């Protein structure tokens, strides 16, 4: 029996956690576990109750990622938390994650990192809250019994201007990633394109986004041949979900986000092998999920950028009506595409949205997609691929990636490979040669943005973890939600660059 139900969005999970920024560890709620930061050198907090020699005797060195639980006879335990040698936001986030996992039986946590150099109180508070909440993430809807103890309180004992604001930002950024993970972890029987539209509509109503949902008839009217072609083999209707965030004050820029929303990717007629990767293809909508999640937090953080999101949602299934190899699709804008591989479907659905985005007043477009296995082979599971036709926009995306520890690496948009997409019967094909697959996929997308500044994020490798690592769980990671949120908050219209 396949479980069928309706996905229930949980965008408020992070906001239900009490977050406090304090200047001391006195007066904490009963049962609170306190973590004390310990570097690889320097003094050890007296309240920890053990010195450096005692810590060393049990193998604790103070490296980032170490956490030693020390029981107390008269209350909750305390935890020695490794901070490493030079603590910045990334190290502090990892340290907070290790602390949260070490204290996983407890719901009220307080971290006292001690004196920090090179990180502001605001950045420290944000990093701690993100580390704790994201490390303790789980996906509970389909479990018959609770898996763990939920986090109820996060207390950050840190001084400095803006620390309270940092805690608030940490909750918002963590909530975005948790929603993105929830969406990607949901079984495709529960989260169809139609259900994704219902979910987006519910979230939009909660957080003040404008939303338009386009069904099959509306997509035919728009001429979205890419999305319709990929959907041709499915019994489920496609949906294009258009979200718009308008800031309360005058906008400082206009950004369009385009997301691949393949709710389940069988490969279509070009059927995938029945292996572990195939089983993970519920996450092929991670790009669309990251956009919805990021946009759900824009108003809460007072974003000054006007943001429009396009979520291109369908599953990709084989059937008697499915698009066949050799078929030609007419995309939005009239460009024709010969389909040589139905498993190269993400670029087809996104092409329609890229054209629609260029038709609006927009300063830049950023798309995000689990697009190519070639990118995973090139950069592995921890770094996303970045392509861009504008150096200034690429720099903004890279800066956002560095700030959120969601790393990207820019790859060349090398037009020498463009001829691999030539077709004898149409304007182009949807598939290049056996090599440089991530580049030819990006070159395909570039055909649909014209002169608009554009960047493409290939998150095929980073969307899924085989093993848990720090605040990144096993399974769907939610990669990109915090990156896009950071980008939108700091976005400025590109001034033009090498294209």
Buried (B, 14 or more C-beta within 10 A) or exposed (E): EEEEEEBEBBBBBBBEBEBBBBEEBEEBBEEBBBBBBBBBEEEBBEEBEBEBEBBEEEEBBBBBBBBBBBEEEEEBBBBBBBBBEEBBBBBBBBBBBBBBBBBBEBBBBBBBBBEBEEBBBBBBBBBBBBBBBBBBBBBBEEEEEEEEEEBBBBBBBBEBEBBBBBBBBBBBBBBBBBBBBBBBBBBBBBBBBBBBBBBBBBBBEEBEBEBEBBBBEBBEEBBBBBBBBBBBBBEBBBBBBBBBBBBEEEBBBBBBBBBBBBBBBBBBBBEBEEEEEBEBBBBBBBBBBBBBBBBBBBBBBEBBBBBBBBBBBBBBBBEEEBBEEEBBBBBBBEBBBBBBBBBBBBBBBBBBBBBBBBEEEBBBBBBBBBBBBBBBEBBEBBBBBBBBBBBBBBBBBBEBBBBBBBBBEBBEBEEEBBEBBEBEEBBBBBBBEEEBBBBBBBBBBBBBBEEBBBBBBBBBBBBBBEEBBBBBBEBBBBBBBBBBBBBBBBBBBBEEBEE
